[in-house]
Amino acid sequence: MNAASLEDSNLNAIVLAGGEGSRLTALTRKISGHEIPKQFCPIFEHGTLLEQTTRRVSMVVPPSRTLIVLSRPHERFYKSFSGNVADYNLVLQPHNRGTAPAILYALFRLARQRRRGTVAIFPSDHYVSDDKRFMLHVEAASTVVAKFPERVLLLGISADKPESQYGWIEPGQALDFGETRIGRVFHIRRFWEKPSPDVAIELWRQNFFWNSFVMVARIEALLDLFARALPQ
């Protein structure tokens, strides 16, 4: 997608970078010499995981339409990164309260800016081997949402091993969305979060999916979902 097409697109992005990122503490301490949330650590080449994520997202969503959620207690880790990002693109939480509040906080920012259209939500601590192919799936998901604006799409990944440290998606009934570029689309029957090794083997045998935690939906659909699921 060229620069003009990006700016004309109504696709927004939220990058979640406010978590504690402690699952790889031993590795990040070895790399950086101290404890650091993994999204701010250069675990692989080409910068930190957060920097890689924002570059990947920019292939489909322009930086001007991308919000990055951070937590103020992490300022010493993201200070150099945020210096290259416009203030209006940063959503600073006083404290990390988990994924749902971070998403809702950013959605309120989008609503306050009177932005409409579709939003794609990305974790900031994932490694992706083929950025272009991955973002083509995100772009394709946005076209499905444009046709079915009440739907929230969650991208699943075909599992190549019974990984017990990932979240899994148990698919339900297939949905008939016509021809799409993202393969088959399913209802979600159940989530399995970091199952035991034995359960992970069974999920893998049944061709369940790894949970990418990447969601694509209309902004209004997500706000409505929050109002119904978390009315308090």
N, C-alpha and C positions, 0 to 999 in steps of 0.2 A: 504494500500500500504506500503510495507516494505522500509527500508532505501535505499537498492540497487535499487529498482524500481524507487524510487523518483529521485535519482541521474541520472538514465538512461533516465528519462522522458525529453521530449523537451518542457514541459509546464513551462512557466514563470508566475510570478505574479507581479502586481503593486497594492500596498495598498495606497489609497489616504488619507493622514492625515494632509493636509495643510490648511483645511478650518477653518473658524472662529468658527463653531460649537456652534452657539449662541441660537439655538431654545429652548434649555433646560436651559437657563441661571439661572432662579429662582431655579431650582433643583440643578444644579451644585454648585451654590453659597451656598445653604443650606448644601450640603455634604462637600464641601472643605473649606468653609468660605470666598471664594473670587471667582471672575469670572474666569472661565477656560473653554476653548473649550471642548465640551463634550467628544471628543475622548480621552482626557487625564484624564478624571475623572472616578474614580471607582464607577460608578453608580450601578453596580451589584457586586456580589461576584466574586472572581477569577480575580482581577486586573482591569485595565482600559479597556475601550472598544477597544482601539488600541491593547493592549496586548492580549485580547481575540481574536481579528481579526487575528493577526499574528500567534497565536497558531492554530487557525482553518485552516488558509491557509496552514500551515506546514504539515497538514494531507495529502495533495496532492502535494504540491510544496515545494521543499527543501528551506531552508533559503538562500542558495547560489544563488538561482534563483529568489529571491524575492526582489523587489525594494520598498522602503517606501518613499513616497513623503511627505516632511515636509516644513514648512515655517520658515525662520530664526527668525522672530519676536516672534515665539512661543518657542524659545530655552529653556526658564526657565521651560516650561511645559514638554518638551520631553527629557531634558538633562539626567535624570536618565535612561530613556528607551533606548536612543541612545547609552549609554555607554555599552550596551550589544549587540549591532549590529555592524557588520563590516562596515567600512566607505564606501566600494564600494556598499553596499546595501542601502545607504541613498542618496536620491535626494533632495537637499536643495534649495528651491526657495527663491530668495531675498524677495519676497512678495507673498501673495496669490492673484492670478489673476483669480481664478475660476477653474472650473473642467476641461474644455477643455485644457487650457494651461498646467495644471498639468499633464494630461494624455500625451499630446504631448511631454512635457519635458522628461518624463520617457521613452517614446517610442524612443526618440532620444538617450537616454542613452543605451537602449537595442541595437539599431542599431549600435552605436559607439563601443559597446562591441562585435559586430558581432554575436550577438545572433539571432538565427532563431527559427522558430516554432511558437507555440501558446502562447498567453498571456491571463491570466484572470485578470480582473480589479475589485478591491473590495473597497467599502467605508470602513472607519475605525470606524464608529459610529453606527453600527447596532448591535442589540441583536439577537442572533440566539438560539433557544431553543434546537435544535438537530444538533450539529456541524457535526457529521458523516454523517447524511442523507443529509444535505445541501451540503457538499463537494462531496458526491457521484454524485449529480446533476451537479456540476461544472465539475467533471471528465468526466461524460457522455457527457456534452456539448462539451468538448474538442475533444471527439472521433467523434462527428458530424462535427465539424470544420475541422478535419483532412480529412474527406471525401469530404467536400464542402468548400475548402479553401477561396473562395471568400465571404463567408457569415460571418456576425457579429451576434452572438447570444446574446440576452439579456434575463436574467432569470426573468420570471414573477412569482408572488406568488398568489395562489388562495386566494381571499379575503374572510374573514369570517365576515366582517362588513363594513358598508359604511363609511370608514375613510376619512375625508376631509383634514387631515394634511399630507397625503401621495401623492406621484405621482402615476398615474394610466396608464396602457397600454390598448389601445383599439385594440384588435387583428383583423387582416384582414383575407385573405384567408389562409387556412391551406396548408402547404407545405408537399410534399411527400418525406420524407427523409428515407423511409423504417422503419425498426424496430429500435427504439431508447429507451434508458433507462430514458429519460427525459419527456416522454409523447409526446403530440402533439406539433408541431412546426408551428408557424404562421408568416406571414408577419405582420408588425406593421402598422396599419392604422393611428393611432394618439396617441399622448401623452396628458394626462390631468394632469396638475401639480397643486396639492392642490386645487381641485375643491370646489365649495360651498357645503354646506351640502346637499342641494336638488339635485345637480348634482351628488354628491357622491352616494346617494341612487340609482339613476338611473343607474350609472355605476355598482354598486353592483348587482342590479337586472338583468343586462345583462351579468353577469359573466365575467366582465372585470377583469384584473389582477392588483395587486399592483406591482409597479416597484421596483425591488430589487436593481437596479443600478449596478448589477453585469454583466459584459460583458465578453464574451469569443470569441476570434478571432485570426486569423493569424496576426502577427506583421505587415507584409507587407500590409495586407488588411486594417488595421486601418490607417496606414500611407497614403495609397492611398485615403481612405475616407476623411481624413483631407485635403489632397491636393485638392480634389474636392469640399468639403464643405466650407473650409476656405482657399482659395488660397492666400489671402493676408498675 
